[in-house]
Amino acid sequence: MGDTEAQYTLEVRCSNRPAIELYERFGFRSAGLRRRYYQDNGEDALIMWRTPATLNGSLADVPGAARTVPS
């Protein structure tokens, strides 16, 4: 993951806090949810992305990410 221009995505169980924290240390940010993604128990999955923008704390270049509009 040395290429700062590359885009990576992954899914992780919402209950797996240690994994989420690990991925966040590598620049991944939560950008969506897959409902009932895991077949064994129907748990949702977070969709996490690592992009040039997430490395700078933004979701600007993440396809389909929910964005908030400043008031």
KEMAR-770116 format. One record per atom (N, C-alpha, C, CB): atom name; residue in one letter; x, y, z; residue number from 1; chain. Coordinates in steps of 0.2 Angstrom, whole numbers, plus 5000, padded with zeros to 4 digits. Glycine has a CB too. Layout:
<sepas>
<name CA&resn A&c1 X&c2 Y&c3 Z&resi NUM&chain A>
...
</sepas>
This chain:
<sepas>
<name N&resn M&c1 5004&c2 4994&c3 5000&resi 1&chain A>
<name CA&resn M&c1 5000&c2 5000&c3 5000&resi 1&chain A>
<name C&resn M&c1 5004&c2 5006&c3 5000&resi 1&chain A>
<name CB&resn M&c1 4995&c2 5000&c3 5006&resi 1&chain A>
<name N&resn G&c1 5010&c2 5006&c3 4997&resi 2&chain A>
<name CA&resn G&c1 5014&c2 5012&c3 4997&resi 2&chain A>
<name C&resn G&c1 5012&c2 5017&c3 4991&resi 2&chain A>
<name CB&resn G&c1 5021&c2 5009&c3 4995&resi 2&chain A>
<name N&resn D&c1 5008&c2 5015&c3 4987&resi 3&chain A>
<name CA&resn D&c1 5006&c2 5020&c3 4982&resi 3&chain A>
<name C&resn D&c1 5000&c2 5024&c3 4984&resi 3&chain A>
<name CB&resn D&c1 5003&c2 5016&c3 4975&resi 3&chain A>
<name N&resn T&c1 5002&c2 5031&c3 4985&resi 4&chain A>
<name CA&resn T&c1 4997&c2 5035&c3 4988&resi 4&chain A>
<name C&resn T&c1 4992&c2 5037&c3 4983&resi 4&chain A>
<name CB&resn T&c1 5001&c2 5041&c3 4991&resi 4&chain A>
<name N&resn E&c1 4993&c2 5036&c3 4977&resi 5&chain A>
<name CA&resn E&c1 4987&c2 5038&c3 4972&resi 5&chain A>
<name C&resn E&c1 4983&c2 5032&c3 4971&resi 5&chain A>
<name CB&resn E&c1 4991&c2 5039&c3 4965&resi 5&chain A>
<name N&resn A&c1 4984&c2 5026&c3 4973&resi 6&chain A>
<name CA&resn A&c1 4980&c2 5020&c3 4972&resi 6&chain A>
<name C&resn A&c1 4973&c2 5021&c3 4976&resi 6&chain A>
<name CB&resn A&c1 4983&c2 5014&c3 4974&resi 6&chain A>
<name N&resn Q&c1 4968&c2 5017&c3 4974&resi 7&chain A>
<name CA&resn Q&c1 4962&c2 5017&c3 4978&resi 7&chain A>
<name C&resn Q&c1 4960&c2 5009&c3 4980&resi 7&chain A>
<name CB&resn Q&c1 4956&c2 5019&c3 4974&resi 7&chain A>
<name N&resn Y&c1 4959&c2 5008&c3 4986&resi 8&chain A>
<name CA&resn Y&c1 4958&c2 5002&c3 4989&resi 8&chain A>
<name C&resn Y&c1 4951&c2 5002&c3 4992&resi 8&chain A>
<name CB&resn Y&c1 4963&c2 4999&c3 4994&resi 8&chain A>
<name N&resn T&c1 4947&c2 4996&c3 4992&resi 9&chain A>
<name CA&resn T&c1 4941&c2 4996&c3 4996&resi 9&chain A>
<name C&resn T&c1 4941&c2 4989&c3 4999&resi 9&chain A>
<name CB&resn T&c1 4935&c2 4997&c3 4991&resi 9&chain A>
<name N&resn L&c1 4937&c2 4989&c3 5005&resi 10&chain A>
<name CA&resn L&c1 4936&c2 4983&c3 5009&resi 10&chain A>
<name C&resn L&c1 4929&c2 4983&c3 5012&resi 10&chain A>
<name CB&resn L&c1 4942&c2 4981&c3 5013&resi 10&chain A>
<name N&resn E&c1 4927&c2 4977&c3 5014&resi 11&chain A>
<name CA&resn E&c1 4921&c2 4977&c3 5019&resi 11&chain A>
<name C&resn E&c1 4923&c2 4974&c3 5025&resi 11&chain A>
<name CB&resn E&c1 4915&c2 4973&c3 5016&resi 11&chain A>
<name N&resn V&c1 4921&c2 4976&c3 5031&resi 12&chain A>
<name CA&resn V&c1 4922&c2 4974&c3 5038&resi 12&chain A>
<name C&resn V&c1 4916&c2 4973&c3 5042&resi 12&chain A>
<name CB&resn V&c1 4928&c2 4978&c3 5041&resi 12&chain A>
<name N&resn R&c1 4915&c2 4968&c3 5046&resi 13&chain A>
<name CA&resn R&c1 4910&c2 4968&c3 5051&resi 13&chain A>
<name C&resn R&c1 4909&c2 4974&c3 5055&resi 13&chain A>
<name CB&resn R&c1 4910&c2 4961&c3 5055&resi 13&chain A>
<name N&resn C&c1 4903&c2 4977&c3 5056&resi 14&chain A>
<name CA&resn C&c1 4902&c2 4983&c3 5060&resi 14&chain A>
<name C&resn C&c1 4904&c2 4981&c3 5067&resi 14&chain A>
<name CB&resn C&c1 4895&c2 4985&c3 5060&resi 14&chain A>
<name N&resn S&c1 4904&c2 4975&c3 5069&resi 15&chain A>
<name CA&resn S&c1 4906&c2 4973&c3 5076&resi 15&chain A>
<name C&resn S&c1 4913&c2 4972&c3 5077&resi 15&chain A>
<name CB&resn S&c1 4902&c2 4967&c3 5078&resi 15&chain A>
<name N&resn N&c1 4917&c2 4973&c3 5072&resi 16&chain A>
<name CA&resn N&c1 4924&c2 4971&c3 5072&resi 16&chain A>
<name C&resn N&c1 4928&c2 4977&c3 5073&resi 16&chain A>
<name CB&resn N&c1 4927&c2 4967&c3 5066&resi 16&chain A>
<name N&resn R&c1 4928&c2 4980&c3 5079&resi 17&chain A>
<name CA&resn R&c1 4931&c2 4987&c3 5081&resi 17&chain A>
<name C&resn R&c1 4939&c2 4986&c3 5080&resi 17&chain A>
<name CB&resn R&c1 4929&c2 4989&c3 5088&resi 17&chain A>
<name N&resn P&c1 4942&c2 4981&c3 5082&resi 18&chain A>
<name CA&resn P&c1 4949&c2 4981&c3 5082&resi 18&chain A>
<name C&resn P&c1 4951&c2 4981&c3 5074&resi 18&chain A>
<name CB&resn P&c1 4952&c2 4974&c3 5085&resi 18&chain A>
<name N&resn A&c1 4948&c2 4978&c3 5070&resi 19&chain A>
<name CA&resn A&c1 4949&c2 4978&c3 5063&resi 19&chain A>
<name C&resn A&c1 4948&c2 4985&c3 5060&resi 19&chain A>
<name CB&resn A&c1 4945&c2 4973&c3 5059&resi 19&chain A>
<name N&resn I&c1 4943&c2 4988&c3 5062&resi 20&chain A>
<name CA&resn I&c1 4941&c2 4995&c3 5059&resi 20&chain A>
<name C&resn I&c1 4946&c2 5000&c3 5061&resi 20&chain A>
<name CB&resn I&c1 4934&c2 4997&c3 5062&resi 20&chain A>
<name N&resn E&c1 4948&c2 4999&c3 5068&resi 21&chain A>
<name CA&resn E&c1 4954&c2 5004&c3 5070&resi 21&chain A>
<name C&resn E&c1 4960&c2 5002&c3 5066&resi 21&chain A>
<name CB&resn E&c1 4955&c2 5003&c3 5078&resi 21&chain A>
<name N&resn L&c1 4962&c2 4996&c3 5065&resi 22&chain A>
<name CA&resn L&c1 4968&c2 4995&c3 5061&resi 22&chain A>
<name C&resn L&c1 4968&c2 4998&c3 5054&resi 22&chain A>
<name CB&resn L&c1 4969&c2 4987&c3 5061&resi 22&chain A>
<name N&resn Y&c1 4962&c2 4997&c3 5051&resi 23&chain A>
<name CA&resn Y&c1 4961&c2 4999&c3 5044&resi 23&chain A>
<name C&resn Y&c1 4962&c2 5007&c3 5044&resi 23&chain A>
<name CB&resn Y&c1 4955&c2 4997&c3 5041&resi 23&chain A>
<name N&resn E&c1 4959&c2 5010&c3 5049&resi 24&chain A>
<name CA&resn E&c1 4959&c2 5017&c3 5050&resi 24&chain A>
<name C&resn E&c1 4966&c2 5020&c3 5050&resi 24&chain A>
<name CB&resn E&c1 4955&c2 5020&c3 5056&resi 24&chain A>
<name N&resn R&c1 4970&c2 5016&c3 5054&resi 25&chain A>
<name CA&resn R&c1 4978&c2 5018&c3 5055&resi 25&chain A>
<name C&resn R&c1 4981&c2 5018&c3 5048&resi 25&chain A>
<name CB&resn R&c1 4981&c2 5013&c3 5059&resi 25&chain A>
<name N&resn F&c1 4978&c2 5014&c3 5043&resi 26&chain A>
<name CA&resn F&c1 4981&c2 5013&c3 5036&resi 26&chain A>
<name C&resn F&c1 4978&c2 5018&c3 5032&resi 26&chain A>
<name CB&resn F&c1 4981&c2 5006&c3 5034&resi 26&chain A>
<name N&resn G&c1 4974&c2 5023&c3 5034&resi 27&chain A>
<name CA&resn G&c1 4971&c2 5028&c3 5030&resi 27&chain A>
<name C&resn G&c1 4964&c2 5026&c3 5027&resi 27&chain A>
<name CB&resn G&c1 4975&c2 5029&c3 5024&resi 27&chain A>
<name N&resn F&c1 4961&c2 5020&c3 5029&resi 28&chain A>
<name CA&resn F&c1 4954&c2 5019&c3 5027&resi 28&chain A>
<name C&resn F&c1 4949&c2 5023&c3 5030&resi 28&chain A>
<name CB&resn F&c1 4953&c2 5011&c3 5027&resi 28&chain A>
<name N&resn R&c1 4944&c2 5024&c3 5027&resi 29&chain A>
<name CA&resn R&c1 4938&c2 5028&c3 5030&resi 29&chain A>
<name C&resn R&c1 4932&c2 5025&c3 5028&resi 29&chain A>
<name CB&resn R&c1 4938&c2 5036&c3 5028&resi 29&chain A>
<name N&resn S&c1 4927&c2 5025&c3 5033&resi 30&chain A>
<name CA&resn S&c1 4920&c2 5022&c3 5032&resi 30&chain A>
<name C&resn S&c1 4917&c2 5026&c3 5027&resi 30&chain A>
<name CB&resn S&c1 4916&c2 5021&c3 5038&resi 30&chain A>
<name N&resn A&c1 4914&c2 5023&c3 5022&resi 31&chain A>
<name CA&resn A&c1 4910&c2 5027&c3 5017&resi 31&chain A>
<name C&resn A&c1 4904&c2 5024&c3 5015&resi 31&chain A>
<name CB&resn A&c1 4915&c2 5028&c3 5010&resi 31&chain A>
<name N&resn G&c1 4901&c2 5019&c3 5018&resi 32&chain A>
<name CA&resn G&c1 4895&c2 5016&c3 5017&resi 32&chain A>
<name C&resn G&c1 4893&c2 5010&c3 5021&resi 32&chain A>
<name CB&resn G&c1 4894&c2 5015&c3 5009&resi 32&chain A>
<name N&resn L&c1 4888&c2 5007&c3 5019&resi 33&chain A>
<name CA&resn L&c1 4886&c2 5001&c3 5023&resi 33&chain A>
<name C&resn L&c1 4883&c2 4996&c3 5018&resi 33&chain A>
<name CB&resn L&c1 4881&c2 5003&c3 5029&resi 33&chain A>
<name N&resn R&c1 4884&c2 4990&c3 5019&resi 34&chain A>
<name CA&resn R&c1 4881&c2 4984&c3 5016&resi 34&chain A>
<name C&resn R&c1 4877&c2 4981&c3 5021&resi 34&chain A>
<name CB&resn R&c1 4886&c2 4979&c3 5012&resi 34&chain A>
<name N&resn R&c1 4870&c2 4981&c3 5020&resi 35&chain A>
<name CA&resn R&c1 4865&c2 4978&c3 5024&resi 35&chain A>
<name C&resn R&c1 4865&c2 4971&c3 5024&resi 35&chain A>
<name CB&resn R&c1 4858&c2 4981&c3 5023&resi 35&chain A>
<name N&resn R&c1 4865&c2 4967&c3 5029&resi 36&chain A>
<name CA&resn R&c1 4865&c2 4960&c3 5030&resi 36&chain A>
<name C&resn R&c1 4870&c2 4957&c3 5025&resi 36&chain A>
<name CB&resn R&c1 4858&c2 4958&c3 5028&resi 36&chain A>
<name N&resn Y&c1 4876&c2 4959&c3 5025&resi 37&chain A>
<name CA&resn Y&c1 4881&c2 4957&c3 5020&resi 37&chain A>
<name C&resn Y&c1 4884&c2 4950&c3 5022&resi 37&chain A>
<name CB&resn Y&c1 4887&c2 4962&c3 5021&resi 37&chain A>
<name N&resn Y&c1 4884&c2 4949&c3 5029&resi 38&chain A>
<name CA&resn Y&c1 4887&c2 4942&c3 5031&resi 38&chain A>
<name C&resn Y&c1 4881&c2 4937&c3 5031&resi 38&chain A>
<name CB&resn Y&c1 4891&c2 4943&c3 5038&resi 38&chain A>
<name N&resn Q&c1 4882&c2 4931&c3 5028&resi 39&chain A>
<name CA&resn Q&c1 4877&c2 4926&c3 5027&resi 39&chain A>
<name C&resn Q&c1 4876&c2 4922&c3 5034&resi 39&chain A>
<name CB&resn Q&c1 4878&c2 4922&c3 5022&resi 39&chain A>
<name N&resn D&c1 4882&c2 4922&c3 5038&resi 40&chain A>
<name CA&resn D&c1 4881&c2 4917&c3 5044&resi 40&chain A>
<name C&resn D&c1 4877&c2 4920&c3 5049&resi 40&chain A>
<name CB&resn D&c1 4888&c2 4916&c3 5046&resi 40&chain A>
<name N&resn N&c1 4876&c2 4927&c3 5050&resi 41&chain A>
<name CA&resn N&c1 4872&c2 4930&c3 5055&resi 41&chain A>
<name C&resn N&c1 4868&c2 4936&c3 5052&resi 41&chain A>
<name CB&resn N&c1 4876&c2 4931&c3 5061&resi 41&chain A>
<name N&resn G&c1 4869&c2 4938&c3 5046&resi 42&chain A>
<name CA&resn G&c1 4865&c2 4944&c3 5044&resi 42&chain A>
<name C&resn G&c1 4868&c2 4950&c3 5046&resi 42&chain A>
<name CB&resn G&c1 4858&c2 4943&c3 5046&resi 42&chain A>
<name N&resn E&c1 4874&c2 4950&c3 5048&resi 43&chain A>
<name CA&resn E&c1 4877&c2 4957&c3 5051&resi 43&chain A>
<name C&resn E&c1 4879&c2 4961&c3 5045&resi 43&chain A>
<name CB&resn E&c1 4884&c2 4955&c3 5055&resi 43&chain A>
<name N&resn D&c1 4878&c2 4968&c3 5046&resi 44&chain A>
<name CA&resn D&c1 4880&c2 4973&c3 5041&resi 44&chain A>
<name C&resn D&c1 4888&c2 4973&c3 5041&resi 44&chain A>
<name CB&resn D&c1 4877&c2 4980&c3 5043&resi 44&chain A>
<name N&resn A&c1 4890&c2 4976&c3 5035&resi 45&chain A>
<name CA&resn A&c1 4897&c2 4977&c3 5034&resi 45&chain A>
<name C&resn A&c1 4898&c2 4984&c3 5033&resi 45&chain A>
<name CB&resn A&c1 4900&c2 4973&c3 5028&resi 45&chain A>
<name N&resn L&c1 4903&c2 4987&c3 5035&resi 46&chain A>
<name CA&resn L&c1 4905&c2 4994&c3 5033&resi 46&chain A>
<name C&resn L&c1 4909&c2 4993&c3 5027&resi 46&chain A>
<name CB&resn L&c1 4910&c2 4997&c3 5039&resi 46&chain A>
<name N&resn I&c1 4908&c2 4998&c3 5022&resi 47&chain A>
<name CA&resn I&c1 4912&c2 4998&c3 5016&resi 47&chain A>
<name C&resn I&c1 4918&c2 5004&c3 5018&resi 47&chain A>
<name CB&resn I&c1 4908&c2 5000&c3 5010&resi 47&chain A>
<name N&resn M&c1 4924&c2 5002&c3 5018&resi 48&chain A>
<name CA&resn M&c1 4929&c2 5006&c3 5019&resi 48&chain A>
<name C&resn M&c1 4934&c2 5007&c3 5013&resi 48&chain A>
<name CB&resn M&c1 4934&c2 5004&c3 5025&resi 48&chain A>
<name N&resn W&c1 4936&c2 5013&c3 5012&resi 49&chain A>
<name CA&resn W&c1 4940&c2 5015&c3 5006&resi 49&chain A>
<name C&resn W&c1 4947&c2 5018&c3 5009&resi 49&chain A>
<name CB&resn W&c1 4936&c2 5020&c3 5002&resi 49&chain A>
<name N&resn R&c1 4952&c2 5017&c3 5005&resi 50&chain A>
<name CA&resn R&c1 4958&c2 5021&c3 5006&resi 50&chain A>
<name C&resn R&c1 4960&c2 5024&c3 4999&resi 50&chain A>
<name CB&resn R&c1 4964&c2 5016&c3 5008&resi 50&chain A>
<name N&resn T&c1 4960&c2 5031&c3 4999&resi 51&chain A>
<name CA&resn T&c1 4961&c2 5034&c3 4992&resi 51&chain A>
<name C&resn T&c1 4965&c2 5040&c3 4994&resi 51&chain A>
<name CB&resn T&c1 4954&c2 5037&c3 4989&resi 51&chain A>
<name N&resn P&c1 4968&c2 5044&c3 4989&resi 52&chain A>
<name CA&resn P&c1 4972&c2 5050&c3 4991&resi 52&chain A>
<name C&resn P&c1 4968&c2 5055&c3 4995&resi 52&chain A>
<name CB&resn P&c1 4973&c2 5054&c3 4984&resi 52&chain A>
<name N&resn A&c1 4961&c2 5055&c3 4994&resi 53&chain A>
<name CA&resn A&c1 4957&c2 5060&c3 4999&resi 53&chain A>
<name C&resn A&c1 4957&c2 5057&c3 5006&resi 53&chain A>
<name CB&resn A&c1 4950&c2 5061&c3 4996&resi 53&chain A>
<name N&resn T&c1 4956&c2 5051&c3 5007&resi 54&chain A>
<name CA&resn T&c1 4955&c2 5048&c3 5013&resi 54&chain A>
<name C&resn T&c1 4961&c2 5049&c3 5017&resi 54&chain A>
<name CB&resn T&c1 4953&c2 5041&c3 5013&resi 54&chain A>
<name N&resn L&c1 4967&c2 5049&c3 5014&resi 55&chain A>
<name CA&resn L&c1 4973&c2 5050&c3 5017&resi 55&chain A>
<name C&resn L&c1 4974&c2 5057&c3 5020&resi 55&chain A>
<name CB&resn L&c1 4979&c2 5048&c3 5012&resi 55&chain A>
<name N&resn N&c1 4970&c2 5061&c3 5017&resi 56&chain A>
<name CA&resn N&c1 4969&c2 5068&c3 5020&resi 56&chain A>
<name C&resn N&c1 4963&c2 5070&c3 5023&resi 56&chain A>
<name CB&resn N&c1 4970&c2 5073&c3 5014&resi 56&chain A>
<name N&resn G&c1 4959&c2 5065&c3 5026&resi 57&chain A>
<name CA&resn G&c1 4953&c2 5066&c3 5030&resi 57&chain A>
<name C&resn G&c1 4947&c2 5067&c3 5026&resi 57&chain A>
<name CB&resn G&c1 4955&c2 5071&c3 5035&resi 57&chain A>
<name N&resn S&c1 4947&c2 5066&c3 5020&resi 58&chain A>
<name CA&resn S&c1 4941&c2 5068&c3 5016&resi 58&chain A>
<name C&resn S&c1 4938&c2 5062&c3 5012&resi 58&chain A>
<name CB&resn S&c1 4943&c2 5073&c3 5011&resi 58&chain A>
<name N&resn L&c1 4932&c2 5062&c3 5010&resi 59&chain A>
<name CA&resn L&c1 4929&c2 5057&c3 5006&resi 59&chain A>
<name C&resn L&c1 4928&c2 5059&c3 4999&resi 59&chain A>
<name CB&resn L&c1 4922&c2 5054&c3 5009&resi 59&chain A>
<name N&resn A&c1 4931&c2 5065&c3 4997&resi 60&chain A>
<name CA&resn A&c1 4930&c2 5068&c3 4991&resi 60&chain A>
<name C&resn A&c1 4930&c2 5064&c3 4984&resi 60&chain A>
<name CB&resn A&c1 4934&c2 5074&c3 4990&resi 60&chain A>
<name N&resn D&c1 4935&c2 5059&c3 4984&resi 61&chain A>
<name CA&resn D&c1 4936&c2 5055&c3 4978&resi 61&chain A>
<name C&resn D&c1 4933&c2 5048&c3 4979&resi 61&chain A>
<name CB&resn D&c1 4943&c2 5055&c3 4977&resi 61&chain A>
<name N&resn V&c1 4929&c2 5047&c3 4984&resi 62&chain A>
<name CA&resn V&c1 4926&c2 5040&c3 4985&resi 62&chain A>
<name C&resn V&c1 4920&c2 5039&c3 4982&resi 62&chain A>
<name CB&resn V&c1 4925&c2 5039&c3 4993&resi 62&chain A>
<name N&resn P&c1 4919&c2 5035&c3 4977&resi 63&chain A>
<name CA&resn P&c1 4913&c2 5034&c3 4973&resi 63&chain A>
<name C&resn P&c1 4907&c2 5032&c3 4977&resi 63&chain A>
<name CB&resn P&c1 4914&c2 5029&c3 4968&resi 63&chain A>
<name N&resn G&c1 4902&c2 5036&c3 4977&resi 64&chain A>
<name CA&resn G&c1 4895&c2 5035&c3 4980&resi 64&chain A>
<name C&resn G&c1 4895&c2 5036&c3 4988&resi 64&chain A>
<name CB&resn G&c1 4894&c2 5028&c3 4979&resi 64&chain A>
<name N&resn A&c1 4901&c2 5039&c3 4990&resi 65&chain A>
<name CA&resn A&c1 4901&c2 5041&c3 4997&resi 65&chain A>
<name C&resn A&c1 4896&c2 5046&c3 4999&resi 65&chain A>
<name CB&resn A&c1 4908&c2 5043&c3 5000&resi 65&chain A>
<name N&resn A&c1 4893&c2 5045&c3 5005&resi 66&chain A>
<name CA&resn A&c1 4888&c2 5050&c3 5007&resi 66&chain A>
<name C&resn A&c1 4892&c2 5056&c3 5009&resi 66&chain A>
<name CB&resn A&c1 4884&c2 5047&c3 5013&resi 66&chain A>
<name N&resn R&c1 4889&c2 5062&c3 5007&resi 67&chain A>
<name CA&resn R&c1 4893&c2 5068&c3 5009&resi 67&chain A>
<name C&resn R&c1 4888&c2 5073&c3 5012&resi 67&chain A>
<name CB&resn R&c1 4896&c2 5072&c3 5002&resi 67&chain A>
<name N&resn T&c1 4891&c2 5076&c3 5017&resi 68&chain A>
<name CA&resn T&c1 4886&c2 5081&c3 5021&resi 68&chain A>
<name C&resn T&c1 4887&c2 5088&c3 5017&resi 68&chain A>
<name CB&resn T&c1 4888&c2 5081&c3 5028&resi 68&chain A>
<name N&resn V&c1 4882&c2 5092&c3 5017&resi 69&chain A>
<name CA&resn V&c1 4882&c2 5098&c3 5014&resi 69&chain A>
<name C&resn V&c1 4883&c2 5103&c3 5020&resi 69&chain A>
<name CB&resn V&c1 4876&c2 5100&c3 5010&resi 69&chain A>
<name N&resn P&c1 4888&c2 5108&c3 5020&resi 70&chain A>
<name CA&resn P&c1 4889&c2 5113&c3 5025&resi 70&chain A>
<name C&resn P&c1 4883&c2 5117&c3 5026&resi 70&chain A>
<name CB&resn P&c1 4895&c2 5117&c3 5024&resi 70&chain A>
<name N&resn S&c1 4881&c2 5119&c3 5032&resi 71&chain A>
<name CA&resn S&c1 4875&c2 5123&c3 5033&resi 71&chain A>
<name C&resn S&c1 4877&c2 5131&c3 5033&resi 71&chain A>
<name CB&resn S&c1 4871&c2 5122&c3 5039&resi 71&chain A>
</sepas>
